[in-house]
Amino acid sequence: MVDQDATEHPFVTALARDRIESAVVRVGAKGYVREWQSLRELMRRTQPDVVHTHGYRSDVIGGLAAAVSGIPRVTTVHGFTGGDAKNRANEWLQVHAYHGFSAVVAVSTTIVQRLKKSGLRDSLIRTIPNAIDQQLPIRSRDAARTKLGASKDEFVIGWVGRMSNEKGLDVLVESLRNIKQPFKAIFIGDGPDREPLSREIARLGLESSVRWTGVVPDAAALFSAFDVLASSSRTEGIPIVLLEAMRANVPIVATKVGGIPEMLDDAEALLVPSEAPLELAAAISAVRRDPASARARAAAARARLDRDFTVEPWVARYEAVYRSILPVARTR
């Protein structure tokens, strides 16, 4: 499903590039009934054995379309963002819908605990951490810096993600006041917090030290430009952006939230509390002050990636989940 006004969604483009057949259902912001009807008709025509959803809208609407079609449902839960009353209500509805699924995949043990606390029975829950394809290209440091508008000698702080409250970019912005100049902070992504944070950067007099790139296709290929990747999130599952930084051998500074302490320890990254701009600034400065130790942690993180987060076992685990519910699918 893509937004109604999307003309070339990157996910759909990637599927086409890999010669994977896809069907696009274009939806409006509140076109829930039409979306449900379109998905139900698509399932009637294609007769899938399993429907796999991600995110609260697809979990609820796509899950309901699969339920009335008699098709087993699997979802992957990447995390919960909380936020305002509307978002919390949507997440409550999402978790309530999980009780009718055939399997619920959590990407971290913290999410498992949240699901169990919500009353979801153990037999539905599987734990499969995220993984990334390590065969994708990474640009050279100089080429990546040229692409992102950074000079060869600058100390570059990278941040990548959706610019919304749960990702905590405001905490990183606050921390920049306590990092010695000169440096270049490169923010990749977009979202509702971009404009107010741009104003805050101007108020702090840091405009010359910050570059906003917007959304960058295949951004992971450019992580080699960073001297440090900062993750300032308030909540997380197993963030792909950190796996991508591990693959690029980039030193990581991250908040100790969600599944992050499950994927990185103190020998592999500098971990700090959330909502702590002073500690975040100190950790970033430590990477700058002692690059040899930072490189050693990055090498250890890369070894951890090779050991725990590769695609092949990840695919095998998902295949096992699908096969475990196929007998149900074949008798519908």
Secondary structure, 3 states (H helix, E strand, C coil): CEECCCCCCHHHHHHHHCCCCCCCCEECCCCHHHHHHHHHHHHHHHCCCCEEEECHHHHHHHHHHHHHCCCCEEEEECCCCCCCHHHHHHHHHHHHHHCCCCEEEECCHHHHHHHHHCCCCHHHEEECCCCECCCCCCCCHHHHHHHHCCCCCCCEEEEECCCCHHHCHHHHHHHHHHCCCCCEEEEECCCCCHHHHHHHHHHCCCHHHEEEEECCCCHHHHHHHCCEEEECCCCCCCCHHHHHHHHCCCCEEEECCCCHHHHCCCCCCEEECCCCHHHHHHHHHHHHHCHHHHHHHHHHHHHHHHHHCEHHHHHHHHHHHHHHHHHHHHCC
